[in-house]
Amino acid sequence: MLEVRIVGSLWEHLEPKVALDLEGRDITVADLIARLGIDQAEVGIVTVDGRQSRMDGIVQPNSRVFIFPPMFGG
């Protein structure tokens, strides 16, 4: 079961923790974000199993994914 944690202002889209069944298939980060209904422009950093990932990175069915909004400040 894929575990997805939504951080910060992205909570308005989903619950802060979501579990998804990928039926044993890998998907890309971009496909996961689209499946969750989040606009890629609202995503700053994505980590997959503790490592930062690009949008074309692979998410395996048993991964843990964190999705963060863009960071601002100084």
Secondary structure, DSSP 8 states (H G I E B T S, - for coil): -EEEEE-GGGGGTS-SEEEE--TT--EEHHHHHHHTT--GGG--EEEETTEEE-TT-EE-TT-EEEEE------
